[in-house]
């Protein structure tokens, strides 16, 4: 994939996430994709922060969208190459302090195969 194609996948990712369109978001992922998040580790310690597969992703994000209806990400920077996109954004939720977040999407053959979230 070209860096431009991967950048367009990242933009679709933000569009789906910010509209809380779970199925559109999941359509961007490979069936066996892995996702790592410090928040996942906190809410579900048994995962050690890592889930695999669309069913696990669906469960994680559905819970987040249900619990946090105002959850929104504001893009501050995107950097892409032929196999990944490095995303920086601001996480906002009503009545919570904003959080700066970095996330890496690894992309193969037009699908996200792994995502890793980093924040303080």
MITIKOL-944159 format. One record per residue (C-alpha): residue number from 1; y, z, x. Coordinates in Angstrom, 3 decimals, padded with zeros to 6 digits, m for minus. Example, Ala and Ser with C-alpha at 12.3 -4.5 7.8 and 13.67 -1.06 7.14 Angstrom:
<atoms>
atom nr:1	north:m004.500	up:007.800	east:012.300
atom nr:2	north:m001.060	up:007.140	east:013.670
</atoms>
This chain:
<atoms>
atom nr:1	north:000.000	up:000.000	east:000.000
atom nr:2	north:003.536	up:m000.602	east:001.119
atom nr:3	north:006.065	up:002.175	east:001.548
atom nr:4	north:008.018	up:000.691	east:m001.380
atom nr:5	north:004.994	up:000.774	east:m003.705
atom nr:6	north:004.313	up:004.376	east:m002.772
atom nr:7	north:007.947	up:005.239	east:m003.429
atom nr:8	north:007.631	up:003.701	east:m006.906
atom nr:9	north:004.538	up:005.867	east:m007.554
atom nr:10	north:006.604	up:008.931	east:m006.622
atom nr:11	north:009.336	up:007.922	east:m009.059
atom nr:12	north:006.745	up:007.461	east:m011.820
atom nr:13	north:005.380	up:010.891	east:m010.888
atom nr:14	north:008.791	up:012.537	east:m011.415
atom nr:15	north:009.328	up:010.647	east:m014.671
atom nr:16	north:005.959	up:011.780	east:m016.045
atom nr:17	north:006.348	up:015.343	east:m014.800
atom nr:18	north:009.861	up:015.812	east:m016.144
atom nr:19	north:008.898	up:014.432	east:m019.558
atom nr:20	north:005.810	up:016.702	east:m019.491
atom nr:21	north:003.703	up:013.614	east:m020.178
atom nr:22	north:000.394	up:014.968	east:m018.958
atom nr:23	north:m001.693	up:011.820	east:m019.456
atom nr:24	north:000.870	up:009.603	east:m017.742
atom nr:25	north:000.985	up:012.057	east:m014.840
atom nr:26	north:m002.806	up:012.152	east:m014.560
atom nr:27	north:m003.015	up:008.346	east:m014.640
atom nr:28	north:m001.343	up:008.318	east:m011.225
atom nr:29	north:m004.209	up:010.317	east:m009.685
atom nr:30	north:m007.646	up:009.353	east:m008.426
atom nr:31	north:m010.479	up:010.919	east:m010.455
atom nr:32	north:m011.414	up:013.188	east:m007.516
atom nr:33	north:m007.878	up:013.981	east:m006.326
atom nr:34	north:m007.160	up:017.352	east:m004.776
atom nr:35	north:m004.063	up:019.454	east:m005.401
atom nr:36	north:m002.896	up:022.454	east:m003.388
atom nr:37	north:m000.109	up:024.781	east:m004.534
atom nr:38	north:000.954	up:028.312	east:m003.581
atom nr:39	north:001.663	up:028.972	east:m007.281
atom nr:40	north:m001.910	up:027.927	east:m008.114
atom nr:41	north:m003.156	up:030.418	east:m005.522
atom nr:42	north:m001.086	up:033.184	east:m007.136
atom nr:43	north:m002.025	up:032.442	east:m010.767
atom nr:44	north:m005.672	up:031.608	east:m010.028
atom nr:45	north:m006.660	up:033.385	east:m006.780
atom nr:46	north:m010.268	up:032.247	east:m007.134
atom nr:47	north:m009.125	up:028.677	east:m006.326
atom nr:48	north:m007.498	up:029.704	east:m003.053
atom nr:49	north:m004.717	up:027.344	east:m004.172
atom nr:50	north:m006.846	up:024.197	east:m004.349
atom nr:51	north:m008.215	up:022.302	east:m007.349
atom nr:52	north:m010.176	up:019.049	east:m007.402
atom nr:53	north:m010.479	up:016.407	east:m010.104
atom nr:54	north:m008.484	up:015.356	east:m013.136
atom nr:55	north:m009.949	up:018.020	east:m015.436
atom nr:56	north:m008.719	up:020.767	east:m013.113
atom nr:57	north:m005.335	up:019.063	east:m012.733
atom nr:58	north:m005.047	up:018.689	east:m016.516
atom nr:59	north:m005.781	up:022.370	east:m017.047
atom nr:60	north:m003.294	up:023.481	east:m014.375
atom nr:61	north:m000.392	up:021.330	east:m015.558
atom nr:62	north:m001.036	up:021.859	east:m019.273
atom nr:63	north:m000.782	up:025.588	east:m018.674
atom nr:64	north:002.448	up:025.111	east:m016.691
atom nr:65	north:004.012	up:022.855	east:m019.346
atom nr:66	north:002.988	up:025.267	east:m022.135
atom nr:67	north:004.284	up:028.369	east:m020.325
atom nr:68	north:007.453	up:026.751	east:m018.964
atom nr:69	north:008.838	up:024.274	east:m021.496
atom nr:70	north:012.083	up:023.944	east:m019.520
atom nr:71	north:010.331	up:023.144	east:m016.214
atom nr:72	north:012.170	up:020.301	east:m014.483
atom nr:73	north:012.279	up:018.819	east:m010.987
atom nr:74	north:015.448	up:017.312	east:m009.504
atom nr:75	north:014.751	up:014.917	east:m006.629
atom nr:76	north:016.792	up:015.550	east:m003.496
atom nr:77	north:014.918	up:013.355	east:m000.985
atom nr:78	north:011.997	up:010.924	east:m000.848
atom nr:79	north:010.466	up:009.531	east:002.337
atom nr:80	north:007.519	up:007.149	east:002.141
atom nr:81	north:005.234	up:005.193	east:004.412
atom nr:82	north:002.069	up:003.188	east:003.827
atom nr:83	north:m000.134	up:006.151	east:002.897
atom nr:84	north:002.059	up:009.046	east:001.719
atom nr:85	north:005.318	up:010.153	east:000.167
atom nr:86	north:007.150	up:013.277	east:001.258
atom nr:87	north:009.174	up:014.600	east:m001.679
atom nr:88	north:011.846	up:017.258	east:m001.699
atom nr:89	north:013.103	up:018.572	east:m005.015
atom nr:90	north:014.656	up:021.501	east:m006.802
atom nr:91	north:012.463	up:023.290	east:m009.344
atom nr:92	north:014.402	up:024.584	east:m012.316
atom nr:93	north:013.251	up:026.760	east:m015.185
atom nr:94	north:015.596	up:028.445	east:m017.667
atom nr:95	north:016.147	up:032.112	east:m016.753
atom nr:96	north:014.548	up:031.694	east:m013.307
atom nr:97	north:016.168	up:031.181	east:m009.930
atom nr:98	north:016.062	up:027.600	east:m008.657
atom nr:99	north:013.466	up:026.905	east:m005.997
atom nr:100	north:013.519	up:024.342	east:m003.210
atom nr:101	north:010.158	up:022.584	east:m002.996
atom nr:102	north:008.544	up:020.037	east:m000.694
atom nr:103	north:005.462	up:018.114	east:m001.757
atom nr:104	north:003.354	up:015.470	east:m000.080
atom nr:105	north:001.479	up:012.844	east:m002.087
atom nr:106	north:m001.305	up:011.068	east:m000.201
atom nr:107	north:m001.897	up:007.647	east:m001.746
atom nr:108	north:m004.805	up:005.250	east:m001.348
atom nr:109	north:m005.248	up:001.968	east:m003.226
atom nr:110	north:m002.434	up:002.814	east:m005.634
atom nr:111	north:m003.711	up:006.277	east:m006.645
atom nr:112	north:m002.753	up:009.745	east:m005.490
atom nr:113	north:m005.769	up:011.196	east:m003.706
atom nr:114	north:m004.177	up:014.488	east:m002.661
atom nr:115	north:m001.006	up:016.467	east:m003.225
atom nr:116	north:000.204	up:019.527	east:m001.379
atom nr:117	north:003.105	up:021.737	east:m002.436
atom nr:118	north:005.161	up:023.819	east:m000.004
atom nr:119	north:007.763	up:026.451	east:m000.809
atom nr:120	north:008.805	up:029.925	east:000.215
</atoms>
